[in-house]
Amino acid sequence: MTQKTAVLLMAYGTPRTPAEIEPYYTDIRRGRAPTPEQLADLVARYDAIGGISPLAARTETQRDALQSALNAIAPDTYEVVLGLKHAAPMIETAVNDLAARGFRHIIGLVLAPHYSSFSIGQYMDRTRAAAEPHGITVTSIDSWATEPAFIEFLAADLRTRLSAMPENTKVLFTAHSLPQRIIDAGDPYPDELRSTAEAVAAAAGLDSWSSWSIAWQSAGRTPEPWIGPDILAVIDDLAASENASGVVVCACGFVADHLEVLFDLDIEAKKHAAAKGLAFDRTSCVNDDASIMHALAERVVSAQP
């Protein structure tokens, strides 16, 4: 039995090679293989950003940065391991490995700042379900939507980007859309996003709603409705207004460079804005920013029972 506490750092996961795209897509679809057309579309998106997503490497770098930050605060106390939702190492595999190595407690932290039962809630449910047979206790960090280091990181980058944009530029705070039924059931996800947007807007000196708003992106391709407004529709509305000249996207729902940022924003949304005559930019992702990794490490230490 080890005296260390495990930190299970969780993320969505991504294929690491082109050969892994189909099994990854199948896992996302709950075991249903994609049609040839669906697979070709996803492969084309990966091809557009260089053949594969950098997310796997980014997530590993975030793990290492969090470990370094924890070592600086509390040496020899925590061990950070990855558990992924749709790629290896899966959450259950990571928990079973920790059990085999004698860990008795896990602090769960998801690389997503905004709580939703559909995302962070599912990660933590899977962690607890895997930990229970081993008698491992689990503590969760459910939200870091208004973590001061996170807010200042976004606000500072936003101020810099706005200084290079034309007047009458609108800021759009975005996160991944979810099925409307999740929100209708009372999920706090939209409020979580709004709390980040309001804090960043205040720190960046933006006027409420006259210079910023919220949009959603990357909705799933399913028959059921997803929450909106979609970012492309908002860009259309801005272009149709009299004074809009540019848009800066603060993709605060995403904390690493990956397909939903590098394709959905940097290629698709940028092209859409250009076609409407709007200048376009977006803020940087957190990735392994030292100040944020240190802040998350402090949250881990505070969560220690």
C-alpha positions as CSV (number, residue, x, y, z in Angstrom):
1,M,0.0,0.0,0.0
2,T,1.3,3.4,-1.0
3,Q,1.0,6.5,1.2
4,K,0.7,8.7,-1.9
5,T,-2.6,10.1,-3.2
6,A,-3.4,9.4,-6.8
7,V,-4.6,12.3,-9.0
8,L,-6.6,10.9,-11.9
9,L,-6.4,13.6,-14.6
10,M,-9.1,12.9,-17.1
11,A,-9.7,14.1,-20.6
12,Y,-11.7,13.2,-23.7
13,G,-9.0,11.4,-25.5
14,T,-8.1,11.3,-29.2
15,P,-6.6,9.0,-31.8
16,R,-2.8,9.1,-31.8
17,T,-2.4,7.8,-35.4
18,P,-4.7,7.7,-38.5
19,A,-5.2,4.0,-37.9
20,E,-6.9,4.7,-34.6
21,I,-9.5,7.1,-36.0
22,E,-12.1,4.5,-36.8
23,P,-12.0,2.6,-33.5
24,Y,-12.0,6.0,-31.7
25,Y,-15.1,7.1,-33.7
26,T,-16.7,3.7,-32.9
27,D,-16.2,4.2,-29.2
28,I,-17.7,7.7,-29.3
29,R,-20.7,6.1,-31.0
30,R,-21.1,3.6,-28.2
31,G,-19.8,0.7,-30.2
32,R,-21.6,1.5,-33.5
33,A,-19.1,1.7,-36.4
34,P,-19.4,4.9,-38.4
35,T,-20.6,4.8,-42.0
36,P,-17.9,5.2,-44.7
37,E,-19.2,8.7,-45.3
38,Q,-19.0,9.6,-41.6
39,L,-15.5,8.2,-41.3
40,A,-14.3,10.0,-44.5
41,D,-15.6,13.3,-43.1
42,L,-13.7,12.9,-39.8
43,V,-10.6,11.8,-41.6
44,A,-10.8,14.8,-43.8
45,R,-11.0,17.1,-40.8
46,Y,-7.9,15.5,-39.3
47,D,-6.1,15.8,-42.6
48,A,-7.0,19.6,-42.6
49,I,-5.1,20.1,-39.4
50,G,-2.1,18.0,-40.3
51,G,-3.3,14.4,-40.3
52,I,-4.0,13.9,-36.6
53,S,-4.8,15.9,-33.5
54,P,-2.1,17.1,-31.2
55,L,-4.4,16.5,-28.2
56,A,-2.8,13.3,-27.0
57,A,0.6,15.0,-26.7
58,R,-1.0,18.1,-25.2
59,T,-2.8,16.0,-22.5
60,E,0.4,14.2,-21.6
61,T,2.2,17.6,-21.3
62,Q,-0.6,18.8,-19.0
63,R,-0.2,15.7,-16.9
64,D,3.5,16.3,-16.5
65,A,3.0,20.0,-15.8
66,L,0.5,19.2,-13.0
67,Q,2.9,16.7,-11.6
68,S,5.7,19.2,-11.5
69,A,3.4,21.8,-9.8
70,L,2.3,19.3,-7.2
71,N,5.9,18.2,-6.5
72,A,6.8,21.9,-5.9
73,I,4.0,22.3,-3.4
74,A,4.0,18.9,-1.7
75,P,6.9,16.7,-2.7
76,D,6.4,12.9,-2.8
77,T,2.7,13.3,-1.9
78,Y,0.8,12.9,-5.2
79,E,1.1,10.9,-8.4
80,V,-0.7,12.1,-11.5
81,V,-2.0,9.6,-14.0
82,L,-4.2,9.9,-17.1
83,G,-7.6,8.4,-17.6
84,L,-9.3,9.0,-20.9
85,K,-13.0,8.7,-21.9
86,H,-12.6,7.4,-25.5
87,A,-8.9,6.3,-25.8
88,A,-6.2,4.4,-24.0
89,P,-5.6,4.6,-21.1
90,M,-9.3,4.4,-20.3
91,I,-10.5,5.7,-17.0
92,E,-11.3,2.2,-15.7
93,T,-7.9,0.9,-16.8
94,A,-6.2,3.7,-14.9
95,V,-8.2,3.1,-11.7
96,N,-7.5,-0.7,-11.9
97,D,-3.8,0.0,-12.3
98,L,-3.8,2.4,-9.3
99,A,-5.6,-0.3,-7.2
100,A,-3.0,-2.9,-8.2
101,R,-0.2,-0.5,-7.1
102,G,-1.8,0.0,-3.7
103,F,-3.4,3.4,-3.9
104,R,-6.3,3.9,-1.5
105,H,-7.5,7.3,-2.5
106,I,-8.1,9.2,-5.8
107,I,-8.6,12.9,-6.4
108,G,-10.4,13.2,-9.8
109,L,-9.7,16.3,-11.9
110,V,-11.1,16.7,-15.5
111,L,-9.4,18.9,-18.1
112,A,-12.6,20.9,-18.6
113,P,-13.5,23.9,-16.5
114,H,-17.3,23.8,-16.7
115,Y,-19.3,21.2,-14.8
116,S,-22.0,19.2,-16.6
117,S,-23.6,15.9,-15.7
118,F,-23.0,15.0,-19.3
119,S,-19.2,15.6,-19.2
120,I,-17.5,16.0,-15.8
121,G,-20.3,14.1,-14.1
122,Q,-19.8,11.1,-16.4
123,Y,-16.1,11.1,-15.8
124,M,-16.5,11.0,-12.1
125,D,-19.3,8.4,-12.2
126,R,-17.0,6.1,-14.2
127,T,-14.1,6.8,-11.7
128,R,-16.3,5.9,-8.7
129,A,-17.7,2.8,-10.3
130,A,-14.3,1.5,-11.1
131,A,-12.9,2.4,-7.7
132,E,-15.7,1.0,-5.5
133,P,-14.8,-2.7,-6.0
134,H,-11.2,-2.0,-4.8
135,G,-12.3,0.0,-1.7
136,I,-10.7,3.1,-3.1
137,T,-12.2,6.4,-2.0
138,V,-12.7,9.2,-4.5
139,T,-12.8,13.0,-4.2
140,S,-13.8,15.1,-7.2
141,I,-12.9,18.6,-8.3
142,D,-16.1,19.4,-10.2
143,S,-15.6,22.9,-11.6
144,W,-12.8,25.5,-12.0
145,A,-14.9,27.8,-14.2
146,T,-13.9,31.0,-12.3
147,E,-10.4,29.9,-11.2
148,P,-8.6,33.3,-11.0
149,A,-5.5,32.1,-12.9
150,F,-7.7,30.7,-15.7
151,I,-9.7,34.0,-15.9
152,E,-6.6,36.2,-16.0
153,F,-4.9,33.9,-18.7
154,L,-7.9,34.4,-20.9
155,A,-8.4,38.1,-20.2
156,A,-4.8,39.0,-20.8
157,D,-4.7,37.2,-24.1
158,L,-8.1,38.7,-25.1
159,R,-6.9,42.2,-24.4
160,T,-3.8,41.6,-26.6
161,R,-5.8,40.2,-29.5
162,L,-8.5,43.0,-29.3
163,S,-5.8,45.6,-29.6
164,A,-4.9,44.3,-33.0
165,M,-8.5,44.0,-34.3
166,P,-10.6,46.7,-35.9
167,E,-13.1,48.7,-34.0
168,N,-16.5,47.2,-33.4
169,T,-15.1,43.7,-32.9
170,K,-17.4,41.3,-31.0
171,V,-16.1,38.8,-28.5
172,L,-17.8,35.3,-28.5
173,F,-17.2,33.0,-25.6
174,T,-17.7,29.4,-26.7
175,A,-17.9,25.9,-25.4
176,H,-18.9,22.6,-26.8
177,S,-22.7,22.3,-27.4
178,L,-24.7,19.6,-25.6
179,P,-28.0,18.0,-26.4
180,Q,-30.9,20.4,-25.4
181,R,-32.5,17.6,-23.3
182,I,-29.5,17.7,-20.9
183,I,-30.1,21.4,-20.3
184,D,-33.8,21.0,-20.1
185,A,-33.3,18.6,-17.2
186,G,-31.6,21.4,-15.2
187,D,-27.9,20.9,-16.0
188,P,-25.8,23.8,-14.8
189,Y,-23.5,23.8,-17.9
190,P,-24.8,27.1,-19.5
191,D,-24.5,28.9,-16.1
192,E,-21.0,27.6,-15.8
193,L,-20.0,29.0,-19.1
194,R,-21.6,32.3,-18.4
195,S,-19.7,32.6,-15.1
196,T,-16.4,32.3,-17.0
197,A,-17.6,34.7,-19.7
198,E,-18.7,37.3,-17.2
199,A,-15.5,37.1,-15.2
200,V,-13.2,37.3,-18.3
201,A,-15.3,40.2,-19.8
202,A,-15.0,42.1,-16.5
203,A,-11.3,41.5,-16.3
204,A,-10.8,42.5,-20.0
205,G,-12.9,45.6,-19.6
206,L,-15.7,44.6,-22.0
207,D,-19.2,46.2,-21.8
208,S,-21.9,43.6,-21.1
209,W,-23.5,42.2,-24.3
210,S,-22.7,45.3,-26.4
211,S,-19.2,43.9,-27.0
212,W,-19.5,40.2,-26.1
213,S,-21.9,37.3,-26.1
214,I,-22.0,33.5,-25.8
215,A,-22.2,31.0,-28.6
216,W,-21.9,27.3,-28.9
217,Q,-19.9,25.1,-31.2
218,S,-19.1,21.6,-32.4
219,A,-22.6,20.2,-31.9
220,G,-23.0,16.5,-32.4
221,R,-24.4,15.3,-35.7
222,T,-27.5,13.6,-34.3
223,P,-31.2,14.1,-35.0
224,E,-31.9,15.6,-31.6
225,P,-31.6,19.4,-31.0
226,W,-28.4,20.8,-29.4
227,I,-28.1,24.0,-27.5
228,G,-27.4,27.2,-29.4
229,P,-27.0,29.7,-30.9
230,D,-24.3,28.0,-33.0
231,I,-21.2,30.1,-33.6
232,L,-21.7,30.2,-37.4
233,A,-25.2,31.5,-37.0
234,V,-23.9,34.2,-34.6
235,I,-21.3,35.2,-37.2
236,D,-24.1,35.5,-39.8
237,D,-26.0,37.8,-37.4
238,L,-22.9,39.9,-36.8
239,A,-22.2,40.3,-40.4
240,A,-25.8,41.4,-41.0
241,S,-25.6,44.1,-38.4
242,E,-24.5,47.7,-39.3
243,N,-21.5,48.1,-37.1
244,A,-19.7,44.7,-36.8
245,S,-16.2,44.5,-38.3
246,G,-14.6,41.6,-36.6
247,V,-15.0,38.7,-34.1
248,V,-12.6,37.3,-31.5
249,V,-13.5,33.8,-30.2
250,C,-12.6,33.1,-26.6
251,A,-13.0,29.3,-26.7
252,C,-13.0,29.0,-22.9
253,G,-14.7,25.7,-22.9
254,F,-11.5,24.0,-24.3
255,V,-8.2,23.8,-22.5
256,A,-6.0,22.2,-25.2
257,D,-5.4,22.6,-28.9
258,H,-7.5,19.9,-30.7
259,L,-9.9,19.3,-33.5
260,E,-12.7,21.4,-32.2
261,V,-10.4,24.4,-32.0
262,L,-7.9,23.8,-34.9
263,F,-10.6,22.8,-37.4
264,D,-14.0,24.1,-36.1
265,L,-12.6,27.5,-35.3
266,D,-9.3,28.1,-37.0
267,I,-10.5,26.8,-40.4
268,E,-14.3,26.6,-40.5
269,A,-15.4,29.6,-38.4
270,K,-12.5,31.7,-39.7
271,K,-13.5,30.9,-43.3
272,H,-17.1,31.6,-42.5
273,A,-16.2,35.0,-41.0
274,A,-14.0,36.0,-44.0
275,A,-16.8,35.2,-46.4
276,K,-19.0,37.6,-44.5
277,G,-16.3,40.3,-44.5
278,L,-15.4,40.0,-40.8
279,A,-11.9,39.9,-39.3
280,F,-11.3,36.9,-37.2
281,D,-9.1,35.7,-34.3
282,R,-9.3,33.5,-31.3
283,T,-7.6,33.3,-27.9
284,S,-5.0,30.7,-27.0
285,C,-5.8,27.5,-25.3
286,V,-4.5,26.9,-21.8
287,N,-2.4,23.8,-22.8
288,D,0.3,23.5,-20.1
289,D,0.4,27.1,-18.9
290,A,2.4,27.1,-15.7
291,S,0.2,29.5,-13.7
292,I,-2.9,27.5,-14.4
293,M,-1.2,24.2,-13.7
294,H,0.0,25.6,-10.4
295,A,-3.6,26.8,-9.6
296,L,-5.0,23.4,-10.3
297,A,-2.3,21.8,-8.2
298,E,-3.4,24.0,-5.3
299,R,-7.0,22.9,-5.8
300,V,-5.8,19.2,-5.7
301,V,-4.0,19.9,-2.4
302,S,-7.1,21.6,-1.0
303,A,-9.2,18.6,-2.0
304,Q,-7.1,16.3,0.0
305,P,-9.3,14.7,2.7
